[in-house]
């Protein structure tokens, strides 16, 4: 459209003066013919006496050019001899010695001053047929108008064709960039278009290849590191099996097996492709109950009261893989054990959300979290790796939820995580297997609960 508008403005600026000039050229030709005929008649009138009207009229009607349609002689006395021509301003101007011209319905009229043989002023008027000139002017103007209308349309088509040659590679580049944003490191484009766009496409492909290399190297490094951890785990297994206390040995072996499972998960996760569209529905109450049962042994040793509340009979589906959800719950519980003194109470609550998904709240009566920036990856104020809360935050965001950090009524830490629910088409047709490893009541007390532990809503 911009090209068409530019072409239209340019042609309009040129076409206007060109049309006026064409009309001037054709009218000038008519004036030349009329002037020549008027001069011839003027020389004849100069030989006649103005009192001999018949002789003057005879000259007027003789030897007329084929294009002349009307001839007339205007005398100073007011007489007019010849054809019907009005005595207007042009005639008066000719009486004052100036050649004059005007356009009439019958054609182009030219008035030339003259004198009769007896010295009386006269004006010779000649009207030339301009039908051919008018037709020629119309043809020229039609051609100019057609050019003004057709050329912008042609320019628009040409600009659109040339524009597509530029925009098509840019659209492909935008689509590939969107794929790269969605973690598809294999996104590439076929370089095409002008040299600038061609260089841009090649640079994008180089960037994608470099990102793919870095991601692959990072995944391999994580997998290798996890694999190297198997040796010390094997040593710990042998040492645990050699303990004299069978109860302690079994508990330690269970912990080691859990650690082995986590390492296998890390290796499998590192080996997965960058892009995955497979979702999984997990029941939050089941996962939380399972992880509380795991951490309960450590809570028993630390004489730490812990409380788990949930809605009776509730089953809150969330759009997160079970292993990832368990890792997030472990990170929240581990923060409590790592950053609060032994014996500090801990409370865990699961609540469904009307908009879909569920919320998990973990709070304690410890010193609290002094700085909300601890959710930033790698940032910690207590000597830890600083990755736990960031993992939870990213996992919640991937499901459409969020993480909030605050304080409870006793100034202890309170971490609330909102997990998004599965898509509607899965919620209506997905059946959940398994049962909660705890009674479907609002209270849960393990059989190994100590006298110090209290359970309430």
Buried (B, 14 or more C-beta within 10 A) or exposed (E): EEBBEEBBEBBEEEBEEBBEEBBEEBBEBBBEBBBBBBBBBBEBBEEBEBEEBEBBBEBBEEEBBEBBBBBBBBBBEEEBBBBEBEBEEBBBBBBEEEBBBBEBEBBBBBBBBBBBBEEBBBBBBBBBBBEEBBEBBEEBBEBBEEBBEEBBEBBBEEBBEEEEEBBEBBEBBEEBBEBBEEEBBBBBBEBBBEEEBEEBBEEBBEEBEEBBEEEEEEBEEBBEEBBEBEEEEEEBBEEBEEBEEEEEBEBBBEBBEEBBEBBBBBBEBBEEEBEEEEEBBBBBBBBBBBBBBBBBEBBBEBEBBBBBBBBEEBBBBBBBBBBBBBBBBBBBBBBBBEBBEEEBBBBBBBBBBEEBBBBBBBBBBBBBBEEEEBBEEEBBEEEBEBEBBBBBBEBBEEBBBBBBBEEBEEEBBBBBBBBBBBEEEBEEEEEEEEEBEBEBEBBBBBEEBEEEBEBEE
